[in-house]
Amino acid sequence: MNTNVDLLGKTLAQIADLTKVADAIKDGLKDQATSLNGDKVFEGEMFKATVIEADRKVVDYKSMLKDLGVSDETIRKYTSVTAVFSVKTTSR
């Protein structure tokens, strides 16, 4: 048995729990900031949080290349492949 695997699993579970808490707090701050005359800056005793709005632009390259008539062969020519390793951790 590898105790590092159990430590990893416990750590990832704690991170998941803490992420849920942080996301809920962020959602509450965003709700307050986007309400009518809502504050964008929130001050605590030790930290300050600022809600920032930004526009995200995403290009649908797959549709664009299809509309432009780019062949699958040309796409493969300009596509790089890199090996990626990950560790999947599940409870037993």
Residue pairs with C-beta under 8 A, 6 or more apart in sequence:
5 89
8 87
8 89
9 89
9 90
9 91
12 89
29 42
29 49
29 51
30 51
32 38
32 39
32 42
32 51
33 39
33 40
33 51
34 51
40 50
40 51
40 52
41 48
41 49
41 50
41 51
42 48
42 49
42 50
42 51
65 75
